[in-house]
Amino acid sequence: MDLKLIKLIGLILTTLLVLCSCVSKTAILETTTAQNSEFIKFGKSKKIVKNGITVVYLSGSPYEIGFAHGKLCKEEIQQAHEYHFWLYDNQKSSEYMQGWMKTAKEVEKHIPEEYIEEMRGLGDGSGIGYDKILFINLLTTVARKDGCFAFAYKDKNSNIHVVRQIDIGFKQELWKKMILFIVKPQNGNMFAAFLNPGWIDGETGMNDKGLYISQNAIHIRQSKWNIMPITHLTRYMLQYADTINDVDKILGEQEAFPVKLLFVASKQRAAVFEIANDEKARIDMENSFLALSNHARLLPSRKVLKNSQKRLNYAHGYLKKNTDSMDIEKALQLVKSSRISSFWRNGAQNRQSFVFSPGTLDFFIALPPKSKTAPASHSPYVKFNLIHELNTFNNTN
């Protein structure tokens, strides 16, 4: 049989399987009754694998949290950042890296001291060293970009649910082997955050007050560097903000902003914060849904990408059509669609998919796809509950 014909048949079969998954009910795996497949303990902290999701529980002082993170996740940090560590070791004298490190040192001045201590602990615990840990924690502020999509909706009981997608390039190693961190810091809120290993971050997470936060790409150039890195800024929000207005207040205290979209939700409200350099805008949920793609809508410096606008328009149409009957299953049908899941997008993959329910502190994480092209939103989701995870932490210490 002709090789081109075989490939065509394979593509058709794959497409049919994807379309079938879009109309079938999503599999939800429970963690409350799951058999843990791995258990590693270090002091008060530990690492467990639940239904295929690696969960790391951390508590103590900033240095202790960082040290345990490094001890428990050394191998995962090295694997996830192999390319970045090679770059650091072999290209340090290049003009590009010299400029990069100069910028990093400028930004370092604006990192809260407790996160400096946590990074020192992480460097010591992993044996990687502080400078390299600082380097990887500034990647999304100084250099790296990702794709993303998020929306919130109200169910029939007016409870808020948030759905979040992370899309990456096929060759991108970050965001492929992420870890769920359950953190009980010495000060502030307890929280769950799903992160790349080695990051002190609040990229995607929810605290025990029911406040959800995620970072999303905005495609505006960073021009001001008197900023707290986006990693540490969102971590600070998870740890010290109880409400959306608290997030607004924290932003109001900044000299300038990293360039990002922040999606923030509580039990009954949701908002998008557009931040870039010296610009800031807020969009609150009106009626029963709020969505964002990869562009700002209000900032004067906004850059609207054609594909991003199409994605947002598609989501708005779907959410408006289903306003009176939205539930988690319908929300997942939206992110399974080809327009949202990036299934037809050349060179990109939906690598992570999440659902957060601030009212119940439930959250759902899609199992990472085994295929290099299949969207994560087509995988089964693993259900967690933040209170249950915190109790699990208490019962084993």
Buried (B, 14 or more C-beta within 10 A) or exposed (E): EEEEEEEEEEEEEBEEEBEEBBEEEBEBBEBEEBEEEEEEBBBBBBBBBBBBBBBBBBBBBBBBBBBBBBBBBBEBBBEBBEEBBEBBEEEEEEEEBEEBBEBBEEBBEBBBEBBBBBBBBBBBBBEBBBEBBBBBBBBBBBEBBBBBBBBBBBBEEEBBBBBBBBBBBEEBBBBBBBBBBBBBBEEBBBBBBBBBBBBBBBBBBBBBBBBBBBBBBBBBEBEBBBBBBBBBBBBBBBBBBBBBEBBBEBBEEBEBBBBBBBBBBBBEBBBBBBBBBEBBBBBEBEEBBBBBBBBBBEBEBBBEBEBBBEBBEBBBEBBEEBEEEBEBEBBBBBBBBBBBBBBEBEEBBBBBBBBBBBBBBBBBBBBBBEEEEBBBBBBBBBBBBBEBBBEBBEEEE
